[in-house]
């Protein structure tokens, strides 16, 4: 009886070990090639991706390209050689990354593009906001604010990132709306290149060159922070700022009344959806080719629900 009992216990232990090993084997490895990991928008993408990977018992490896398109291409080569199960790319150069995406596809590795819209190709899913539409939405909010609070007249500077296709879409959508407002005079566009230090310097130059400027539209998080810093350093406390992507400085500026409205994306949902889509696809399921994540325009009226995330 004892031997038989011992045999049963040993058999049960072996079955349990095999089941555990099988469950572990089902876990996939996905690589997230990031734009950078200094801007909170991108770190939030990573957080969302990690949450989805944890839920699916998958492994997520993250590469910080630190704003380098060539580093992203090199990362693709590395992950293709490692035979990861899928690659998520937050592209620095959406046009230039196409060859790397094709190489991954040829190797049988599905690619999900996040945030930046990459030209048509073999990528399996595209996850982003409709940047031009959201640009029009904040443009309509801005024009309405100028009419109601500034007597219909404003002088406008744009702090953008001319190397970013998606931020150019945000600029184009915004400008398409204000073009029909004769009381709004556009004074100039400064290029912050989506890099914090450069955006701050560009904001300083934009204000110095336009002492009569009354409003700024910032097309991304570095640009918005740069506009806030430049406004404070030059004592332009009456200037009103409209922009994209919340941060601690942006929330403080909303409270102070300097920032009027911010287009808030859900970057964590972009990362989350990317991992979920690749997990479903590599498990034999079907996914949508395009997933659009909605935005919200944040003002003093609805800022409270975002405070905890930026403390």
C-alpha positions, 0 to 999 in steps of 0.5 A, a space after each residue: 500500500 505504501 509503495 502504491 501510494 508513493 507511486 501515485 504521489 510521484 505520478 501526480 507530481 510528474 503530471 503537475 510538473 508537466 502541466 506547469 511546464 506546458 503552461 510556461 511554454 505557452 507564454 510568449 515573448 513580445 519585444 517593445 521597441 520604444 521611441 524613448 523612455 523619458 517622456 511620460 507618454 511613452 512610459 505609459 505605453 510601456 506600463 499598459 503593455 506590461 499589464 497586458 503581458 502580465 495578464 496573459 503570462 507573456 514576457 515583455 522585453 523593452 528597448 529604449 531607442 532614445 530618439 534614434 531611428 537607427 537604434 530602432 532598426 538595430 533592435 529589430 535585427 536583434 529581436 528577429 535573431 532572437 525569434 521573439 513571438 511579436 514586435 511592437 514599435 513606437 516609431 521614431 521614423 515611420 517611413 524609415 522603419 518599413 524595411 525592418 517591419 518587412 524583415 520581421 514579417 519575412 521571419 514570421 514575426 508579427 508587428 504591431 505599430 503604436 502611436 505613429 502611423 506607418 505607411 501601408 505594409 505587412 504590419 498586422 495591427 495599427 494602434 493610434 489615435 486619429 491625430 488629425 481629427 483630434 487636432 480639429 477638435 482642439 482647434 474648435 475648442 480653441 476658436 470657441 475660447 478665443 471668441 468667448 474669452 478674448 473678444 474673437 482676437 488672438 495671436 498664435 504661435 505653434 510649438 510643434 515637432 516637424 520631424 513627427 508625422 503624427 504631430 504634423 497631423 495634429 498641427 494640420 487639423 488644428 490649422 484647418 479649423 482656425 483658418 476660418 477665424 479672421 481674428 486669429 493671427 498665426 505668428 510662427 511655428 517653432 520646432 521642438 523635435 519632440 525632445 524635451 530640451 529642444 522643445 524648451 529652447 524652441 519655446 523660449 525663442 518663439 516667445 522672444 521673437 513674438 512679444 505680442 503673442 497671446 496664445 500657443 498651441 503645443 502639439 506634444 508633451 515635450 512641446 507643452 512642457 516647453 511652452 509652460 517653462 518658457 512662459 514662466 521664465 519670461 513672465 508671460 502669465 497672461 498668455 494662454 496655452 493649448 496642447 497635447 498630453 498631460 504631465 505634472 507641469 501641465 496639471 499645475 499650469 491648468 490649476 494656475 490658469 495658464 494652460 486652458 485645455 489639453 488633448 489627453 490620449 490613453 497611451 496605456 491603452 495603446 500599449 495594452 491593446 498592442 500586446 493583447 492583439 499580438 497575443 490573440 494573433 499568435 494564438 490563432 485568433 483574429 484581430 482588427 487591422 486598425 484600432 483607434 483609441 479615443 481622446 478627451 479634452 481636459 480642462 479645469 472642469 475635468 482635471 481631477 480624475 487625472 491627478 492621481 496618475 501624475 503625482 
